[in-house]
Amino acid sequence: MRLLSGAGCAALALALVSVATAGELKGVVTAAGVKSNADAVVYIDAIAGKTFPAPAAHAKMDQKNLVFTPHVLAVQVGTTVDFLNGDQVLHNVFSPDKCCEQFNLGSWPQGQIRSYTFKTRCNATMLCHVHAEMEGFIVVVPTPWFAVTDKTGAYTIKDLPDGAYTVKVWHPKFKAELGRPVTVAGATVANFAMKK
């Protein structure tokens, strides 16, 4: 049987402590006056003195059956999003929002992908010049801890270190975000109610 060195024991102890102090935040977002509680983004706001590396993996948003899929996509600042045209017609992707440089990727045919890197915190509207009825949203958040609610309004943010945070909620039908302090200690529940 192989014994761990002093450094190995220290690393294992540190890993066990990290796992032991990782919490989970979950709950339900209720959006009054709208058809569904789906598509609310719940996220941990910026943490003073902390920065987080941009993820290497690209996120994906499809244009299928003349719909942006997913309708709401949450990503961390610095994430590159690949936009796929899944339809047999030309599509375009652009955003009028200054927080994402009012980018316009042009138009492209089925099966092709164009990409854009979201560099700053942003609630970005995605539109298509070819099909004016199409609309989607990309919510760019400052930390790696976020979730999008399902149709019941439920969300879960996993592997969140225990501590005190500001939790914010954004929904495509509301102009203002909701936010409040939440202390995470192990499995923690925080419910939010939004209304116009």
Secondary structure as GFF3:
##gff-version 3
##sequence-region A 1 196
A	DSSP	alpha_helix	6	20	.	.	.	ID=ss1
A	DSSP	beta_strand	22	31	.	.	.	ID=ss2
A	DSSP	beta_strand	41	44	.	.	.	ID=ss3
A	DSSP	beta_strand	59	64	.	.	.	ID=ss4
A	DSSP	beta_strand	67	69	.	.	.	ID=ss5
A	DSSP	beta_strand	72	76	.	.	.	ID=ss6
A	DSSP	beta_strand	80	85	.	.	.	ID=ss7
A	DSSP	beta_strand	91	94	.	.	.	ID=ss8
A	DSSP	three_ten_helix	98	100	.	.	.	ID=ss9
A	DSSP	beta_strand	104	108	.	.	.	ID=ss10
A	DSSP	beta_strand	113	117	.	.	.	ID=ss11
A	DSSP	beta_strand	122	127	.	.	.	ID=ss12
A	DSSP	beta_strand	135	141	.	.	.	ID=ss13
A	DSSP	beta_strand	146	148	.	.	.	ID=ss14
A	DSSP	beta_strand	154	161	.	.	.	ID=ss15
A	DSSP	beta_strand	163	170	.	.	.	ID=ss16
A	DSSP	beta_strand	178	184	.	.	.	ID=ss17
A	DSSP	beta_strand	187	189	.	.	.	ID=ss18
A	DSSP	beta_strand	192	194	.	.	.	ID=ss19
###
